[in-house]
Amino acid sequence: MPKNKQSRRGFLELLLASSGLATIGAVIYPATKYIIPPKTAEANLSQLKLSFSRKEIEDDPKKAKYFKYGRDLGIIFVSDSGELKALSATCTHLDCTVQHRPDLGIIWCSCHNGRYDTDGKNISGPPPKPLAIYTVKEDGDAILVSKEDA
């Protein structure tokens, strides 16, 4: 009879241990999937046609418009020389969104007062590197933007 009690006890310990492991797994698995998002493929854009015209950019008080290039945010603006320029709108310091400041002739990040010139080069503040540059082509009223080869 003692052998039978030992096997029951062993079975109950095994059952308790496996249910404990299942509970821990039921908590950890969804938490891990939430924290680490799945890898998704991004469309490989070679060129993007913007949905607004040069006139709309010029009529804007900041002389600039934002656009999405895949997952990236870009800003297109009219420079002092009247040419259209496009840069990444994500600050290289902490990924804040930059703004065109035509009154100062700069691209400005309000998070930590980062400043870039209109060619995307950092001129003051904490940003460690320049903004990415987009190539802009005007085809009639259409504005085409593409990433510059690095």
N, CA and C atoms as a LAMMPS dump frame, in Angstrom:
ITEM: TIMESTEP
0
ITEM: NUMBER OF ATOMS
450
ITEM: BOX BOUNDS ff ff ff
-5.0000000000000000e+02 5.0000000000000000e+02
-5.0000000000000000e+02 5.0000000000000000e+02
-5.0000000000000000e+02 5.0000000000000000e+02
ITEM: ATOMS id mol type element x y z
1 1 1 N 0.806 -1.213 0
2 1 2 C 0 0 0
3 1 3 C 0.846 1.274 0
4 2 1 N 1.966 1.32 0.7
5 2 2 C 2.773 2.528 0.684
6 2 3 C 3.257 2.86 -0.727
7 3 1 N 3.532 1.848 -1.542
8 3 2 C 3.983 2.114 -2.908
9 3 3 C 2.91 2.846 -3.7
10 4 1 N 1.641 2.497 -3.492
11 4 2 C 0.516 3.134 -4.181
12 4 3 C 0.403 4.601 -3.78
13 5 1 N 0.6 4.915 -2.483
14 5 2 C 0.534 6.299 -2.036
15 5 3 C 1.644 7.123 -2.675
16 6 1 N 2.833 6.524 -2.801
17 6 2 C 3.952 7.243 -3.403
18 6 3 C 3.656 7.559 -4.861
19 7 1 N 3.055 6.668 -5.586
20 7 2 C 2.77 6.919 -6.993
21 7 3 C 1.675 7.973 -7.145
22 8 1 N 0.695 7.983 -6.228
23 8 2 C -0.32 9.037 -6.266
24 8 3 C 0.311 10.403 -5.983
25 9 1 N 1.175 10.42 -4.995
26 9 2 C 1.842 11.68 -4.627
27 9 3 C 2.707 12.167 -5.803
28 10 1 N 3.422 11.276 -6.414
29 10 2 C 4.257 11.637 -7.574
30 10 3 C 3.4 12.163 -8.718
31 11 1 N 2.253 11.51 -8.938
32 11 2 C 1.353 11.963 -9.999
33 11 3 C 0.823 13.365 -9.712
34 12 1 N 0.44 13.627 -8.463
35 12 2 C -0.077 14.947 -8.09
36 12 3 C 1.005 16.024 -8.2
37 13 1 N 2.244 15.699 -7.83
38 13 2 C 3.344 16.651 -7.976
39 13 3 C 3.59 16.97 -9.445
40 14 1 N 3.574 15.949 -10.273
41 14 2 C 3.748 16.14 -11.711
42 14 3 C 2.613 16.986 -12.293
43 15 1 N 1.402 16.711 -11.885
44 15 2 C 0.242 17.47 -12.351
45 15 3 C 0.338 18.936 -11.914
46 16 1 N 0.718 19.174 -10.677
47 16 2 C 0.851 20.528 -10.165
48 16 3 C 1.978 21.278 -10.883
49 17 1 N 3.1 20.62 -11.096
50 17 2 C 4.239 21.256 -11.776
51 17 3 C 3.889 21.6 -13.226
52 18 1 N 3.238 20.685 -13.933
53 18 2 C 2.89 20.948 -15.339
54 18 3 C 1.826 22.039 -15.452
55 19 1 N 0.886 22.101 -14.539
56 19 2 C -0.112 23.172 -14.603
57 19 3 C 0.53 24.518 -14.251
58 20 1 N 1.51 24.515 -13.356
59 20 2 C 2.239 25.745 -13.048
60 20 3 C 3.028 26.235 -14.255
61 21 1 N 3.704 25.33 -14.954
62 21 2 C 4.437 25.697 -16.165
63 21 3 C 3.499 26.213 -17.256
64 22 1 N 2.34 25.592 -17.403
65 22 2 C 1.363 26.034 -18.405
66 22 3 C 0.854 27.441 -18.074
67 23 1 N 0.644 27.718 -16.799
68 23 2 C 0.192 29.053 -16.393
69 23 3 C 1.263 30.101 -16.684
70 24 1 N 2.502 29.794 -16.348
71 24 2 C 3.602 30.727 -16.624
72 24 3 C 3.726 30.963 -18.131
73 25 1 N 3.636 29.906 -18.922
74 25 2 C 3.707 30.044 -20.379
75 25 3 C 2.555 30.875 -20.931
76 26 1 N 1.365 30.699 -20.327
77 26 2 C 0.197 31.455 -20.791
78 26 3 C 0.335 32.945 -20.497
79 27 1 N 1.17 33.314 -19.557
80 27 2 C 1.4 34.722 -19.243
81 27 3 C 2.574 35.271 -20.057
82 28 1 N 3.658 34.529 -20.137
83 28 2 C 4.871 35.012 -20.79
84 28 3 C 4.727 35.1 -22.313
85 29 1 N 4.127 34.113 -22.945
86 29 2 C 4.02 34.101 -24.409
87 29 3 C 3.306 35.339 -24.965
88 30 1 N 2.095 35.684 -24.504
89 30 2 C 1.449 36.885 -25.049
90 30 3 C 2.209 38.171 -24.722
91 31 1 N 2.807 38.227 -23.521
92 31 2 C 3.571 39.424 -23.163
93 31 3 C 4.76 39.587 -24.094
94 32 1 N 5.446 38.509 -24.415
95 32 2 C 6.58 38.556 -25.333
96 32 3 C 6.123 38.96 -26.729
97 33 1 N 5.04 38.424 -27.196
98 33 2 C 4.527 38.776 -28.528
99 33 3 C 4.083 40.233 -28.597
100 34 1 N 3.631 40.788 -27.48
101 34 2 C 3.239 42.193 -27.439
102 34 3 C 4.462 43.103 -27.468
103 35 1 N 5.485 42.735 -26.712
104 35 2 C 6.684 43.563 -26.616
105 35 3 C 7.503 43.512 -27.902
106 36 1 N 7.639 42.342 -28.503
107 36 2 C 8.426 42.18 -29.723
108 36 3 C 7.455 42.003 -30.892
109 37 1 N 7.214 43.072 -31.674
110 37 2 C 6.252 42.966 -32.777
111 37 3 C 6.794 42.083 -33.9
112 38 1 N 5.909 41.513 -34.676
113 38 2 C 6.355 40.653 -35.776
114 38 3 C 7.022 41.47 -36.879
115 39 1 N 7.939 40.852 -37.574
116 39 2 C 8.599 41.506 -38.699
117 39 3 C 7.614 41.556 -39.862
118 40 1 N 7.452 42.742 -40.441
119 40 2 C 6.589 42.887 -41.591
120 40 3 C 7.401 43.45 -42.738
121 41 1 N 7.103 42.991 -43.899
122 41 2 C 7.812 43.463 -45.083
123 41 3 C 7.272 44.831 -45.485
124 42 1 N 8.182 45.686 -45.925
125 42 2 C 7.802 47.02 -46.376
126 42 3 C 7.947 47.063 -47.887
127 43 1 N 7.018 47.737 -48.517
128 43 2 C 7.097 47.897 -49.96
129 43 3 C 8.365 48.672 -50.307
130 44 1 N 9.047 48.232 -51.346
131 44 2 C 10.278 48.888 -51.758
132 44 3 C 9.921 50 -52.737
133 45 1 N 9.892 51.235 -52.233
134 45 2 C 9.542 52.375 -53.073
135 45 3 C 10.761 52.869 -53.824
136 46 1 N 10.599 53.111 -55.109
137 46 2 C 11.68 53.744 -55.849
138 46 3 C 11.38 55.225 -56.02
139 47 1 N 10.085 55.555 -56.05
140 47 2 C 9.679 56.942 -56.238
141 47 3 C 8.258 57.109 -55.706
142 48 1 N 7.967 58.309 -55.208
143 48 2 C 6.648 58.6 -54.657
144 48 3 C 6.107 59.864 -55.291
145 49 1 N 4.869 59.795 -55.761
146 49 2 C 4.2 60.99 -56.293
147 49 3 C 3.397 61.6 -55.156
148 50 1 N 3.708 62.857 -54.825
149 50 2 C 3.026 63.515 -53.717
150 50 3 C 1.618 63.947 -54.115
151 51 1 N 0.743 64.01 -53.133
152 51 2 C -0.669 64.307 -53.392
153 51 3 C -0.971 65.799 -53.373
154 52 1 N 0.037 66.63 -53.289
155 52 2 C -0.177 68.075 -53.286
156 52 3 C 0.767 68.73 -54.288
157 53 1 N 0.444 69.952 -54.627
158 53 2 C 1.205 70.672 -55.653
159 53 3 C 2.173 71.673 -55.018
160 54 1 N 3.017 72.239 -55.86
161 54 2 C 3.963 73.266 -55.407
162 54 3 C 3.216 74.472 -54.845
163 55 1 N 2.087 74.826 -55.473
164 55 2 C 1.307 75.973 -55.019
165 55 3 C 0.794 75.763 -53.591
166 56 1 N 0.359 74.538 -53.283
167 56 2 C -0.114 74.245 -51.927
168 56 3 C 1.014 74.389 -50.907
169 57 1 N 2.227 74.008 -51.288
170 57 2 C 3.377 74.163 -50.387
171 57 3 C 3.681 75.644 -50.196
172 58 1 N 3.68 76.396 -51.287
173 58 2 C 3.991 77.829 -51.216
174 58 3 C 2.935 78.605 -50.447
175 59 1 N 1.668 78.154 -50.504
176 59 2 C 0.586 78.841 -49.802
177 59 3 C 0.562 78.534 -48.306
178 60 1 N 1.238 77.466 -47.887
179 60 2 C 1.284 77.098 -46.474
180 60 3 C 2.102 78.145 -45.71
181 61 1 N 1.664 78.548 -44.505
182 61 2 C 2.414 79.552 -43.739
183 61 3 C 3.864 79.139 -43.446
184 62 1 N 4.103 77.854 -43.246
185 62 2 C 5.467 77.378 -42.976
186 62 3 C 6.211 77.038 -44.266
187 63 1 N 5.547 77.195 -45.412
188 63 2 C 6.138 76.879 -46.722
189 63 3 C 6.649 75.443 -46.752
190 64 1 N 5.903 74.541 -46.092
191 64 2 C 6.323 73.142 -46.007
192 64 3 C 5.118 72.226 -45.862
193 65 1 N 5.289 70.975 -46.283
194 65 2 C 4.273 69.936 -46.115
195 65 3 C 4.977 68.647 -45.722
196 66 1 N 4.276 67.814 -44.961
197 66 2 C 4.799 66.51 -44.575
198 66 3 C 4.241 65.447 -45.508
199 67 1 N 5.011 64.366 -45.701
200 67 2 C 4.559 63.246 -46.519
201 67 3 C 5.117 61.955 -45.929
202 68 1 N 4.465 60.836 -46.233
203 68 2 C 4.928 59.521 -45.792
204 68 3 C 5.631 58.851 -46.957
205 69 1 N 6.847 58.389 -46.717
206 69 2 C 7.612 57.64 -47.705
207 69 3 C 7.829 56.257 -47.102
208 70 1 N 6.921 55.341 -47.396
209 70 2 C 6.937 54.043 -46.722
210 70 3 C 6.577 54.248 -45.266
211 71 1 N 7.476 53.848 -44.372
212 71 2 C 7.254 54.061 -42.937
213 71 3 C 7.852 55.371 -42.453
214 72 1 N 8.655 56.001 -43.293
215 72 2 C 9.365 57.217 -42.892
216 72 3 C 8.518 58.46 -43.135
217 73 1 N 8.71 59.463 -42.288
218 73 2 C 8.048 60.747 -42.448
219 73 3 C 9.038 61.709 -43.08
220 74 1 N 8.586 62.409 -44.116
221 74 2 C 9.432 63.379 -44.791
222 74 3 C 8.801 64.751 -44.766
223 75 1 N 9.614 65.764 -45.018
224 75 2 C 9.131 67.136 -45.104
225 75 3 C 9.657 67.724 -46.407
226 76 1 N 8.769 68.374 -47.142
227 76 2 C 9.162 69.055 -48.373
228 76 3 C 8.863 70.532 -48.175
229 77 1 N 9.78 71.372 -48.608
230 77 2 C 9.637 72.805 -48.369
231 77 3 C 10.261 73.589 -49.509
232 78 1 N 9.914 74.866 -49.552
233 78 2 C 10.473 75.782 -50.534
234 78 3 C 11.654 76.483 -49.872
235 79 1 N 12.843 76.335 -50.469
236 79 2 C 14.043 76.969 -49.897
237 79 3 C 14.044 78.464 -50.222
238 80 1 N 14.997 79.179 -49.655
239 80 2 C 15.121 80.625 -49.907
240 80 3 C 15.357 80.92 -51.383
241 81 1 N 16.004 79.981 -52.082
242 81 2 C 16.274 80.173 -53.509
243 81 3 C 15.064 79.819 -54.374
244 82 1 N 13.979 79.346 -53.759
245 82 2 C 12.755 79.016 -54.482
246 82 3 C 12.699 77.587 -54.979
247 83 1 N 13.706 76.783 -54.642
248 83 2 C 13.722 75.384 -55.08
249 83 3 C 13.051 74.5 -54.034
250 84 1 N 12.432 73.404 -54.493
251 84 2 C 11.814 72.444 -53.576
252 84 3 C 12.894 71.516 -53.039
253 85 1 N 12.897 71.326 -51.721
254 85 2 C 13.829 70.408 -51.079
255 85 3 C 13.03 69.477 -50.184
256 86 1 N 13.486 68.247 -50.089
257 86 2 C 12.819 67.263 -49.23
258 86 3 C 13.861 66.575 -48.353
259 87 1 N 13.524 66.453 -47.077
260 87 2 C 14.393 65.824 -46.092
261 87 3 C 13.567 64.88 -45.229
262 88 1 N 14.25 64.022 -44.499
263 88 2 C 13.572 63.219 -43.493
264 88 3 C 13.046 64.168 -42.428
265 89 1 N 11.843 63.936 -41.941
266 89 2 C 11.258 64.809 -40.92
267 89 3 C 11.457 64.246 -39.526
268 90 1 N 12.323 63.243 -39.39
269 90 2 C 12.582 62.626 -38.101
270 90 3 C 13.957 63.038 -37.604
271 91 1 N 13.989 63.704 -36.465
272 91 2 C 15.246 64.17 -35.88
273 91 3 C 16.146 62.974 -35.574
274 92 1 N 17.433 63.137 -35.819
275 92 2 C 18.382 62.051 -35.591
276 92 3 C 18.772 61.9 -34.127
277 93 1 N 18.278 62.766 -33.264
278 93 2 C 18.59 62.674 -31.842
279 93 3 C 17.651 61.7 -31.141
280 94 1 N 16.358 62.031 -31.064
281 94 2 C 15.395 61.165 -30.378
282 94 3 C 14.13 60.918 -31.194
283 95 1 N 14.223 60.987 -32.51
284 95 2 C 13.116 60.677 -33.428
285 95 3 C 11.908 61.6 -33.285
286 96 1 N 12.116 62.838 -32.854
287 96 2 C 11.03 63.821 -32.837
288 96 3 C 10.793 64.313 -34.273
289 97 1 N 9.663 64.937 -34.516
290 97 2 C 9.36 65.477 -35.834
291 97 3 C 9.904 66.898 -35.934
292 98 1 N 10.664 67.148 -37
293 98 2 C 11.263 68.473 -37.205
294 98 3 C 10.277 69.387 -37.928
295 99 1 N 10.551 70.686 -37.864
296 99 2 C 9.687 71.688 -38.488
297 99 3 C 10.53 72.613 -39.356
298 100 1 N 9.915 73.101 -40.434
299 100 2 C 10.584 74.095 -41.267
300 100 3 C 10.328 75.454 -40.649
301 101 1 N 11.389 76.226 -40.445
302 101 2 C 11.276 77.573 -39.887
303 101 3 C 11.807 78.559 -40.919
304 102 1 N 10.943 79.003 -41.86
305 102 2 C 11.421 79.927 -42.889
306 102 3 C 11.874 81.271 -42.324
307 103 1 N 11.336 81.658 -41.16
308 103 2 C 11.746 82.916 -40.541
309 103 3 C 13.216 82.877 -40.097
310 104 1 N 13.71 81.683 -39.723
311 104 2 C 15.104 81.529 -39.303
312 104 3 C 15.98 80.904 -40.39
313 105 1 N 15.333 80.378 -41.435
314 105 2 C 16.068 79.727 -42.516
315 105 3 C 16.671 78.393 -42.115
316 106 1 N 15.979 77.677 -41.201
317 106 2 C 16.486 76.396 -40.707
318 106 3 C 15.382 75.355 -40.632
319 107 1 N 15.805 74.12 -40.377
320 107 2 C 14.908 73.038 -39.988
321 107 3 C 15.147 72.872 -38.489
322 108 1 N 14.076 72.882 -37.699
323 108 2 C 14.194 72.95 -36.251
324 108 3 C 13.482 71.788 -35.585
325 109 1 N 14.108 71.213 -34.583
326 109 2 C 13.495 70.18 -33.746
327 109 3 C 13.168 70.803 -32.399
328 110 1 N 11.913 70.832 -32.06
329 110 2 C 11.476 71.5 -30.832
330 110 3 C 11.743 70.683 -29.574
331 111 1 N 12.052 69.401 -29.701
332 111 2 C 12.267 68.574 -28.502
333 111 3 C 13.45 69.06 -27.672
334 112 1 N 14.591 69.261 -28.317
335 112 2 C 15.792 69.678 -27.597
336 112 3 C 16.538 70.787 -28.331
337 113 1 N 15.79 71.58 -29.104
338 113 2 C 16.336 72.725 -29.825
339 113 3 C 17.438 72.335 -30.813
340 114 1 N 17.245 71.189 -31.479
341 114 2 C 18.177 70.775 -32.524
342 114 3 C 17.943 71.613 -33.771
343 115 1 N 19.016 72.006 -34.431
344 115 2 C 18.9 72.851 -35.621
345 115 3 C 19.673 72.231 -36.772
346 116 1 N 19.032 72.25 -37.948
347 116 2 C 19.64 71.772 -39.181
348 116 3 C 19.552 72.893 -40.209
349 117 1 N 20.517 72.943 -41.134
350 117 2 C 20.357 73.893 -42.228
351 117 3 C 19.396 73.286 -43.246
352 118 1 N 19.07 74.017 -44.291
353 118 2 C 18.068 73.539 -45.249
354 118 3 C 18.597 72.427 -46.155
355 119 1 N 19.877 72.07 -45.99
356 119 2 C 20.429 70.906 -46.69
357 119 3 C 20.442 69.677 -45.793
358 120 1 N 19.927 69.817 -44.552
359 120 2 C 19.828 68.691 -43.632
360 120 3 C 21.018 68.516 -42.71
361 121 1 N 22.056 69.349 -42.833
362 121 2 C 23.243 69.218 -41.976
363 121 3 C 22.952 69.826 -40.609
364 122 1 N 23.347 69.113 -39.546
365 122 2 C 23.1 69.634 -38.203
366 122 3 C 24.063 70.779 -37.913
367 123 1 N 23.506 71.882 -37.38
368 123 2 C 24.318 73.068 -37.109
369 123 3 C 24.411 73.386 -35.619
370 124 1 N 23.46 72.916 -34.809
371 124 2 C 23.575 73.089 -33.358
372 124 3 C 22.598 72.169 -32.644
373 125 1 N 22.815 72.013 -31.363
374 125 2 C 21.951 71.165 -30.564
375 125 3 C 22.487 69.748 -30.488
376 126 1 N 21.69 68.841 -29.94
377 126 2 C 22.171 67.477 -29.7
378 126 3 C 22.128 66.502 -30.884
379 127 1 N 21.497 66.799 -32.044
380 127 2 C 21.448 65.776 -33.091
381 127 3 C 22.841 65.307 -33.514
382 128 1 N 23.069 63.986 -33.544
383 128 2 C 24.391 63.46 -33.839
384 128 3 C 24.756 63.392 -35.32
385 129 1 N 23.757 63.37 -36.189
386 129 2 C 24.064 63.272 -37.621
387 129 3 C 23.022 64.016 -38.44
388 130 1 N 23.297 64.251 -39.719
389 130 2 C 22.366 65.014 -40.559
390 130 3 C 21.097 64.24 -40.9
391 131 1 N 20.109 64.974 -41.393
392 131 2 C 18.853 64.372 -41.848
393 131 3 C 19.064 63.701 -43.204
394 132 1 N 18.314 62.641 -43.453
395 132 2 C 18.373 61.976 -44.755
396 132 3 C 17.783 62.907 -45.816
397 133 1 N 18.349 62.854 -47.015
398 133 2 C 17.933 63.739 -48.104
399 133 3 C 17.121 62.943 -49.13
400 134 1 N 16.057 63.554 -49.619
401 134 2 C 15.258 62.983 -50.701
402 134 3 C 15.505 63.801 -51.967
403 135 1 N 15.475 63.137 -53.096
404 135 2 C 15.603 63.813 -54.385
405 135 3 C 14.209 64.241 -54.834
406 136 1 N 14.074 65.493 -55.282
407 136 2 C 12.784 66.035 -55.706
408 136 3 C 12.841 66.338 -57.2
409 137 1 N 11.819 65.861 -57.921
410 137 2 C 11.685 66.176 -59.352
411 137 3 C 10.28 66.707 -59.577
412 138 1 N 10.191 67.761 -60.356
413 138 2 C 8.881 68.305 -60.723
414 138 3 C 8.601 67.92 -62.167
415 139 1 N 7.435 67.317 -62.377
416 139 2 C 7 66.911 -63.71
417 139 3 C 5.652 67.573 -63.961
418 140 1 N 5.682 68.78 -64.503
419 140 2 C 4.45 69.562 -64.645
420 140 3 C 3.988 69.976 -63.264
421 141 1 N 2.745 69.614 -62.916
422 141 2 C 2.222 69.907 -61.577
423 141 3 C 2.57 68.814 -60.57
424 142 1 N 3.028 67.674 -61.053
425 142 2 C 3.341 66.545 -60.165
426 142 3 C 4.704 66.72 -59.517
427 143 1 N 4.786 66.343 -58.25
428 143 2 C 6.047 66.361 -57.522
429 143 3 C 6.401 64.912 -57.215
430 144 1 N 7.594 64.497 -57.661
431 144 2 C 8.076 63.135 -57.445
432 144 3 C 9.257 63.168 -56.476
433 145 1 N 9.192 62.3 -55.464
434 145 2 C 10.227 62.252 -54.44
435 145 3 C 10.826 60.842 -54.428
436 146 1 N 12.151 60.757 -54.32
437 146 2 C 12.818 59.47 -54.192
438 146 3 C 13.966 59.61 -53.203
439 147 1 N 14.376 58.48 -52.624
440 147 2 C 15.482 58.511 -51.666
441 147 3 C 16.773 58.688 -52.42
442 148 1 N 17.636 59.537 -51.862
443 148 2 C 18.933 59.757 -52.459
444 148 3 C 19.828 58.567 -52.125
445 149 1 N 20.627 58.115 -53.076
446 149 2 C 21.525 56.993 -52.824
447 149 3 C 22.584 57.389 -51.819
448 150 1 N 22.763 56.538 -50.813
449 150 2 C 23.752 56.846 -49.768
450 150 3 C 25.11 56.289 -50.138
